[in-house]
Structure formats: C-alpha cells, structure tokens
Amino acid sequence: MKKILLSGVVAGLTASSLWSANIVATKVHHSLENISEVSPLWKEADTAEVGLYPQTTVKMFDKKANEMNAENGSKMAKVQALYNDSEIAFLVRWRDNTLSIQKGYRSDSYGDGFAVQFAKDFSNPETLPYIGMGSEGREVLVHLQKAAPNTFEPNGHGNVALQVGRKNTNAFNEELAQFDADVKKAGVVDYERTFVSAGFRSMTEIKDGSVNSDMNMVYNIKRNCWKGTLNRPLKDEYVNLDAPAIPVAFAVWDGGKNNRDGLKLLSGWNSVTLAGKDGGDALVSALNDAPEGDVVNGKAQYEMNCAACHLTKDIQMTMPNMAPELSNIGGYASAGYIRESIVDPDAVVVPGYNRNAHPNTPWYNVVDGKRTSTMPSFSWLDEKSLTDIVAYVKTLKAEEE
C-alpha cells in the first residue's frame, strides 16, 4: 500500500559540479513491478549526481511565493536506474529541510513532490523537447508524485452514502465501525498523475489506465531527505525507452516554500545508458560534453546581443518581463537547445506566461493560429560568436544551497 512514508535511514547527499549526468541503468533479471525504495536490487545500481536548478525563465504571479524563493540555490539529487527486458525503474534522493504534506484540497498549502520526464522523440539529440513541459511537436511524458494525505471526497466515485458525518448515521457499534472502514477504503490515498504535454497549458492527464506505472515517496526525518521511486514499462503507446541511451529529466517541489506548477527545481535532460546495449553515443555526447567556446568573449557577445531583453542575476540591462529570465537556463537547457533558440527562435515557442499581463512586451504573437516569437533570429552571428555565447549561457546557473 502506498504512499507517503517516513523513514529513518538514507544515504547522505554530496555536492558535485556537472554539466549534466550520465545515468547507467543496470540490467537485472528480477521483476521491477513492485520495487520499493529499500529493495536490495538498488545495491546493484550505480549512482549518478544530477543538478536541480530553480526554474526562473517564467516568474509566477504570486508575490509571497516569489519572495520565499528569490534566493533559491541549486540542489544535487542522487539517481539510480534499473531495467530488465520489459521494465525500467528509477530511485531519486534529494534533500528537503521541511516535510510538507498537501492539506486536502486547500489552495493555501502545498505538498512536496517529484517528477520524472521522458521525451517522446529523442532521435535527434540537438532538438529535444523544451525542458519541463515539452513543446508543440516535441511532446513529453511526465510522471508526477505529490505528498498528499488520505482524502475522502472528491474521489470521482460518487459515494454519496458515505459522505454523511458519522454522527448523522443510524449506525452503532459494529455497524459504525464498518461505516468508518468503508469511508477509509473509499478515500484517495495517492496523488500520482501521468501527463502528456506539448508546452505550458497543454498538459493532458492520462486517465484511461493506459500507463502502467507506479511511484512512491518516503521521507527520512533524521536526514531531512526524500526518496522517490518510479517504475514503468520500457515501452508503451506514449514512449519507447528500449534504446541504448534515453534522455530523462527530474523535478522536485518544496511545499514549504509554496512550490507548485512551474515554481520548482528541475534538471536538464540527462542521458541514461542501458548497460549491455550498444549505441547512443550521440545522445550521451550532446548532453554531457562541456560546450566548447570562450566564456569571456561569450559574456561580451551576450551583453551586446542578448542583454537588451534577457535578464540574468548578474546582468540587468533591461526591465523585467521583456523576455524569459535566464539566470538558471544553463542548468536545465542543453547546448543544442540554447543554440537553436538563438538562430531559430520560432522553432520552439511555448505559451509560458500570461501575455495579457505585459501587453507592451509580448514574448510571441499569434499569426494565422501559429505562435511566432518576437525575438529576431541571430543566425547572422559568426560561428565563433555563436559558440562563445552558448558556452557562456551554459554557465548561468545557481550555486548549490
């Protein structure tokens, strides 16, 4: 039975400075269907460190939450992976100093949580989906688990007879005990969701049972640390992960800081190599190789070509909301995505903010039903300048907390 458990023992977390991480999925010959965070199978798996960075490209319209998260640093998560001929599983561990459980369906409290994201199409490592939510024509599958308590209604089952307060029933003794048991049984005991997404405001929850996955979260009180697990088939109608190397991304929410939706820490695309399978070198290289280029010249080129619209923590030459804020973009965007965004801004245009909130500085226009970026193409840049800008932008990410 799931889901939100408390634990007393978990391995410690240490910091590391990485561009990205290659996670080696160890092959096992056991079923992963019911694997838990304490399964001895994890002892067979390698551990990779994955950086999680504050999502700052789009600021939430919540003054209190923005103030609480203004000085967020990055976190390091430890990730392990296992697979067999038909399944794959992940174990994610990250620190969180406050245990936060969603309080029913209240809108003023938020639970901790984590997500694991897969790209539907990763045949071209240079054009992976927009990190976090996917983009039009580049869909992602998002597995989400939140820390939530047992909640009776609404659970979608229409249990009208069980919505009566126990003192308003005609039940006594054994009948009342049975009534209480029925109420408990009918409760919602898990907040696990799976979505297909092609950009902000496009997330579609899969409710027909066609995704056979399972997630769990366990909190370590002594070490202030979460463990989260996901197991799912290697392939289904949404993604095919039966490949030598696949991209995967992770996100965590801190309910104690009013994190929800886009207010979170997230990783970039990390490569996962399935041990024993040959190939996948292009994906691993695209996601893990440090970008070439002169960072010093890249910063100078950035100030000349980009800073008129894009704010960063250290370079603020324009007003807020002119364009996406890039203080942490190097932590969760691949070099390929950054390069594409510079030379072809129309390739990926996500409706990630409220256009009506800043009518004088829209990030995109809609022409004949198609979103068109207001950012001009910088494809005229010479190759050295472009390479140097990408190298500099990849350094834009918060230090570890």
C-alpha positions as CSV (number, residue, x, y, z in Angstrom):
1,M,0.0,0.0,0.0
2,K,1.2,3.5,-0.9
3,K,2.4,6.1,-0.4
4,I,3.9,8.8,1.8
5,L,6.0,7.1,4.4
6,L,8.6,8.2,7.0
7,S,12.0,6.6,7.1
8,G,14.9,6.6,9.5
9,V,17.9,5.7,7.2
10,V,19.0,7.0,3.9
11,A,22.4,7.6,2.3
12,G,23.8,11.1,2.6
13,L,23.9,13.5,-0.4
14,T,27.1,15.3,-1.5
15,A,27.6,18.2,-4.0
16,S,29.2,17.9,-7.4
17,S,29.6,20.4,-10.3
18,L,28.4,18.8,-13.5
19,W,27.2,20.0,-16.9
20,S,24.8,17.0,-16.9
21,A,24.9,13.4,-15.8
22,N,25.0,10.1,-17.5
23,I,23.0,7.6,-15.5
24,V,23.8,4.0,-16.1
25,A,20.8,1.7,-15.8
26,T,21.9,-1.7,-14.6
27,K,20.2,-4.7,-16.1
28,V,18.6,-7.1,-13.7
29,H,16.6,-10.3,-14.1
30,H,14.0,-9.6,-11.5
31,S,10.6,-8.0,-11.9
32,L,10.5,-4.3,-11.1
33,E,6.8,-4.0,-10.9
34,N,6.7,-3.6,-7.1
35,I,10.2,-2.4,-6.5
36,S,10.4,-0.1,-3.4
37,E,13.0,2.4,-2.2
38,V,14.5,-0.2,0.1
39,S,14.8,-3.0,-2.4
40,P,18.2,-4.8,-2.3
41,L,18.3,-4.5,-6.1
42,W,19.4,-0.9,-5.8
43,K,22.7,-2.1,-4.3
44,E,23.5,-3.4,-7.8
45,A,23.0,0.0,-9.5
46,D,25.5,2.8,-10.0
47,T,24.7,6.3,-8.5
48,A,24.8,9.5,-10.5
49,E,24.5,13.0,-9.2
50,V,22.0,15.3,-11.0
51,G,21.8,19.0,-10.6
52,L,18.4,20.6,-9.9
53,Y,18.1,24.3,-10.6
54,P,15.4,27.0,-9.8
55,Q,13.1,27.5,-12.7
56,T,13.4,31.2,-13.4
57,T,12.5,31.7,-17.0
58,V,8.9,32.4,-16.1
59,K,8.0,34.1,-12.8
60,M,4.8,33.1,-11.0
61,F,2.2,35.7,-10.3
62,D,2.4,35.1,-6.6
63,K,4.3,37.8,-4.6
64,K,4.7,35.8,-1.4
65,A,5.9,32.7,-3.2
66,N,8.4,34.7,-5.3
67,E,9.8,36.4,-2.2
68,M,10.2,33.0,-0.5
69,N,12.1,31.6,-3.5
70,A,14.1,34.6,-4.6
71,E,17.4,33.4,-3.2
72,N,17.0,29.7,-4.1
73,G,20.1,27.8,-4.9
74,S,20.5,24.5,-6.7
75,K,20.3,21.0,-5.2
76,M,22.0,17.8,-6.0
77,A,19.9,14.7,-6.4
78,K,21.3,11.2,-6.4
79,V,19.7,9.0,-9.1
80,Q,19.9,5.2,-9.7
81,A,18.3,3.2,-12.5
82,L,17.5,-0.5,-13.2
83,Y,15.9,-2.2,-16.1
84,N,15.0,-5.6,-17.4
85,D,13.7,-6.9,-20.7
86,S,10.3,-5.1,-20.2
87,E,10.6,-2.5,-17.4
88,I,12.7,0.4,-16.1
89,A,12.8,1.9,-12.6
90,F,14.4,5.0,-11.1
91,L,15.3,5.9,-7.5
92,V,15.7,9.6,-6.8
93,R,17.1,11.1,-3.5
94,W,17.1,14.8,-2.6
95,R,17.3,17.0,0.5
96,D,14.3,19.0,1.8
97,N,14.5,20.5,5.2
98,T,10.7,20.8,5.6
99,L,8.3,17.9,5.4
100,S,5.3,19.3,3.6
101,I,2.1,17.3,3.0
102,Q,-0.7,18.8,0.9
103,K,-3.6,19.5,3.2
104,G,-6.6,18.0,1.4
105,Y,-7.8,20.3,-1.4
106,R,-6.9,23.6,0.2
107,S,-5.4,26.2,-2.1
108,D,-3.1,27.7,0.6
109,S,-0.9,24.7,1.3
110,Y,1.3,22.7,-0.9
111,G,3.0,19.3,-0.7
112,D,6.5,18.2,-1.6
113,G,6.7,16.2,-4.8
114,F,8.9,15.0,-7.6
115,A,8.5,14.2,-11.3
116,V,10.3,12.2,-13.9
117,Q,10.0,13.2,-17.5
118,F,10.7,11.4,-20.8
119,A,10.9,12.7,-24.4
120,K,8.5,11.0,-26.9
121,D,11.0,11.5,-29.7
122,F,14.8,11.7,-29.0
123,S,16.1,10.6,-32.4
124,N,17.8,14.0,-32.8
125,P,19.7,14.9,-29.5
126,E,20.0,18.5,-30.7
127,T,16.2,19.1,-30.8
128,L,15.0,17.5,-27.6
129,P,11.7,18.9,-26.2
130,Y,11.5,22.1,-24.2
131,I,12.6,21.1,-20.7
132,G,9.9,20.9,-18.1
133,M,6.8,20.9,-20.2
134,G,7.6,19.8,-23.8
135,S,6.7,21.9,-26.8
136,E,4.4,21.7,-29.8
137,G,5.5,18.8,-32.0
138,R,8.0,17.7,-29.3
139,E,5.8,16.0,-26.7
140,V,6.9,14.7,-23.3
141,L,5.5,12.2,-20.8
142,V,5.5,13.5,-17.2
143,H,5.2,11.2,-14.2
144,L,4.3,13.2,-11.1
145,Q,4.0,12.2,-7.4
146,K,3.0,14.6,-4.7
147,A,2.9,14.2,-0.9
148,A,-0.8,14.2,0.0
149,P,-2.8,12.8,2.8
150,N,-5.8,10.4,2.6
151,T,-8.7,12.4,1.3
152,F,-12.3,11.0,1.0
153,E,-14.0,13.3,-1.4
154,P,-14.0,14.3,-4.2
155,N,-12.7,11.0,-5.4
156,G,-14.8,10.7,-8.5
157,H,-16.7,7.6,-7.4
158,G,-19.9,9.4,-6.2
159,N,-20.0,7.7,-2.8
160,V,-23.0,9.8,-1.6
161,A,-24.0,7.4,1.2
162,L,-20.5,7.7,2.7
163,Q,-20.4,11.5,2.7
164,V,-22.7,11.6,5.8
165,G,-20.9,12.6,9.0
166,R,-20.5,9.5,11.3
167,K,-22.7,11.2,14.0
168,N,-25.5,11.6,11.5
169,T,-25.7,8.0,10.6
170,N,-28.0,5.4,12.2
171,A,-25.1,3.1,12.7
172,F,-23.9,2.0,16.1
173,N,-21.2,-0.4,17.4
174,E,-20.2,-2.9,14.7
175,E,-22.2,-1.1,12.0
176,L,-20.5,2.2,12.8
177,A,-17.1,0.5,12.7
178,Q,-18.0,-0.9,9.3
179,F,-19.1,2.6,8.1
180,D,-15.8,4.1,9.2
181,A,-13.9,1.3,7.4
182,D,-15.9,1.9,4.2
183,V,-15.1,5.6,4.4
184,K,-11.4,4.9,4.8
185,K,-11.4,2.4,2.0
186,A,-13.1,4.8,-0.4
187,G,-10.5,7.6,0.3
188,V,-8.0,8.9,-2.2
189,V,-4.7,7.6,-0.8
190,D,-2.3,8.6,-3.6
191,Y,-1.5,11.7,-5.6
192,E,0.2,10.1,-8.6
193,R,-0.5,11.5,-12.1
194,T,0.8,11.0,-15.6
195,F,0.6,13.6,-18.3
196,V,1.3,14.1,-21.9
197,S,2.5,17.7,-22.6
198,A,3.4,19.8,-25.6
199,G,4.0,23.1,-23.7
200,F,2.6,25.1,-20.9
201,R,-1.2,24.9,-20.6
202,S,-1.3,21.8,-22.8
203,M,-0.8,19.2,-20.1
204,T,-3.3,16.4,-20.5
205,E,-3.7,13.8,-17.8
206,I,-3.9,10.2,-18.8
207,K,-6.9,8.7,-17.0
208,D,-7.8,5.7,-19.0
209,G,-5.3,3.3,-17.3
210,S,-3.1,3.0,-20.4
211,V,0.0,3.9,-18.5
212,N,1.1,1.1,-16.1
213,S,3.4,2.9,-13.8
214,D,3.9,3.3,-10.0
215,M,5.5,6.0,-7.9
216,N,6.3,6.3,-4.2
217,M,7.8,8.9,-1.8
218,V,9.4,8.2,1.5
219,Y,10.7,10.9,3.8
220,N,13.7,10.5,6.2
221,I,13.0,12.6,9.3
222,K,16.5,12.3,10.7
223,R,18.3,13.4,7.5
224,N,15.6,15.7,6.0
225,C,15.7,13.8,2.8
226,W,13.2,12.3,0.3
227,K,13.4,9.1,-1.6
228,G,11.2,8.7,-4.7
229,T,10.8,5.8,-6.9
230,L,9.2,5.3,-10.4
231,N,8.8,2.0,-12.2
232,R,7.1,1.7,-15.6
233,P,7.3,-0.4,-18.8
234,L,10.2,0.2,-21.2
235,K,7.7,1.0,-23.9
236,D,4.0,1.7,-24.3
237,E,1.9,3.8,-26.7
238,Y,3.4,7.0,-25.3
239,V,7.2,6.4,-25.2
240,N,9.7,3.8,-26.3
241,L,12.6,3.6,-23.9
242,D,14.0,0.4,-25.2
243,A,17.1,2.0,-26.7
244,P,20.9,2.1,-25.9
245,A,20.5,5.7,-24.4
246,I,17.5,7.8,-23.5
247,P,17.0,11.3,-22.1
248,V,15.4,11.8,-18.8
249,A,14.7,14.9,-16.6
250,F,13.8,15.3,-13.0
251,A,11.9,18.0,-11.0
252,V,11.2,18.5,-7.3
253,W,8.8,20.7,-5.4
254,D,9.3,22.2,-1.9
255,G,5.8,22.6,-0.4
256,G,7.3,24.6,2.5
257,K,8.2,27.3,0.0
258,N,4.8,27.3,-1.7
259,N,6.2,25.4,-4.7
260,R,3.7,24.2,-7.3
261,D,3.3,24.1,-11.0
262,G,6.3,26.0,-12.6
263,L,7.8,27.1,-9.3
264,K,10.2,24.2,-8.7
265,L,13.7,22.9,-9.1
266,L,14.4,21.0,-12.2
267,S,17.3,19.3,-14.1
268,G,18.1,19.4,-17.7
269,W,17.9,16.4,-19.9
270,N,20.3,13.7,-18.6
271,S,21.3,10.7,-20.6
272,V,20.5,7.2,-19.3
273,T,22.5,4.4,-20.9
274,L,21.1,0.9,-20.6
275,A,24.0,-1.3,-19.7
276,G,24.7,-4.0,-22.2
277,K,23.2,-2.1,-25.2
278,D,25.5,-0.7,-27.9
279,G,25.0,2.8,-29.3
280,G,23.5,6.0,-28.1
281,D,26.9,7.9,-28.2
282,A,25.4,10.9,-30.0
283,L,22.8,11.5,-27.2
284,V,25.4,10.9,-24.4
285,S,27.8,13.4,-26.1
286,A,25.2,16.0,-26.7
287,L,24.0,16.0,-23.1
288,N,27.3,15.5,-21.2
289,D,30.1,17.1,-23.2
290,A,31.2,20.6,-21.8
291,P,30.4,23.1,-24.6
292,E,33.4,24.5,-26.5
293,G,33.9,28.2,-26.7
294,D,35.4,31.3,-25.0
295,V,33.3,32.1,-22.0
296,V,34.8,35.6,-21.5
297,N,34.1,36.5,-25.1
298,G,30.7,34.8,-24.8
299,K,29.7,37.1,-22.0
300,A,30.7,40.2,-24.0
301,Q,28.7,38.9,-27.0
302,Y,25.8,38.2,-24.7
303,E,25.8,41.7,-23.4
304,M,25.9,43.1,-26.9
305,N,23.2,40.8,-28.4
306,C,21.0,39.4,-25.7
307,A,21.0,41.6,-22.6
308,A,18.7,44.2,-24.1
309,C,15.8,41.8,-23.5
310,H,17.0,38.9,-21.2
311,L,17.8,39.5,-17.5
312,T,20.2,37.4,-15.6
313,K,21.2,37.6,-11.9
314,D,24.4,39.5,-12.8
315,I,23.4,41.3,-16.0
316,Q,20.4,43.5,-15.7
317,M,20.3,46.0,-18.6
318,T,16.6,45.9,-19.2
319,M,13.2,45.9,-17.4
320,P,11.7,42.7,-16.1
321,N,9.3,40.6,-18.3
322,M,10.8,41.8,-21.6
323,A,11.7,38.2,-22.3
324,P,12.4,34.9,-20.4
325,E,14.8,35.5,-17.4
326,L,17.9,33.4,-17.9
327,S,19.6,33.2,-14.5
328,N,19.5,29.4,-14.4
329,I,19.0,28.5,-18.1
330,G,22.4,26.8,-18.2
331,G,21.3,24.4,-15.5
332,Y,18.4,22.9,-17.4
333,A,18.8,23.7,-21.1
334,S,21.1,21.7,-23.3
335,A,23.7,23.4,-25.5
336,G,21.7,22.3,-28.6
337,Y,18.5,23.9,-27.3
338,I,20.3,27.2,-26.5
339,R,21.9,27.3,-29.9
340,E,18.6,26.6,-31.6
341,S,16.8,29.3,-29.6
342,I,19.4,31.8,-30.8
343,V,19.4,31.0,-34.5
344,D,15.7,30.0,-34.9
345,P,13.6,31.5,-32.1
346,D,10.4,30.3,-33.9
347,A,11.4,26.6,-33.6
348,V,10.1,26.3,-30.0
349,V,7.6,28.9,-28.8
350,V,5.8,27.9,-25.6
351,P,2.9,30.0,-24.1
352,G,4.6,30.0,-20.8
353,Y,3.2,33.2,-19.3
354,N,0.2,35.5,-19.3
355,R,0.5,37.6,-22.4
356,N,-2.2,40.0,-21.2
357,A,-0.1,40.8,-18.1
358,H,2.5,42.6,-20.1
359,P,0.7,43.8,-23.3
360,N,3.6,46.1,-24.3
361,T,6.2,43.3,-24.3
362,P,4.6,40.1,-25.6
363,W,7.1,37.3,-26.0
364,Y,5.2,36.0,-29.0
365,N,2.5,36.8,-31.4
366,V,-0.2,34.5,-32.9
367,V,-0.3,34.7,-36.7
368,D,-2.8,32.5,-38.5
369,G,-3.0,30.4,-35.4
370,K,0.7,29.8,-35.2
371,R,2.9,31.3,-32.4
372,T,5.7,33.4,-33.7
373,S,8.5,34.6,-31.4
374,T,9.0,38.4,-31.1
375,M,12.8,37.6,-30.7
376,P,14.6,38.1,-34.0
377,S,16.8,35.4,-35.4
378,F,20.5,35.8,-34.7
379,S,21.5,33.4,-37.4
380,W,23.7,36.1,-38.9
381,L,26.2,35.7,-36.0
382,D,29.5,34.2,-37.0
383,E,30.2,30.7,-35.8
384,K,32.8,31.8,-33.1
385,S,30.4,34.4,-31.6
386,L,27.6,31.9,-31.5
387,T,29.7,29.1,-30.0
388,D,31.0,31.5,-27.3
389,I,27.6,32.8,-26.4
390,V,26.4,29.2,-25.9
391,A,29.4,28.4,-23.8
392,Y,28.7,31.4,-21.6
393,V,24.9,30.8,-21.3
394,K,25.6,27.2,-20.1
395,T,27.4,28.8,-17.1
396,L,24.3,30.6,-16.0
397,K,23.1,28.5,-13.0
398,A,22.7,28.9,-9.3
399,E,25.3,27.6,-6.8
400,E,24.3,24.8,-4.5
401,E,22.4,25.8,-1.4
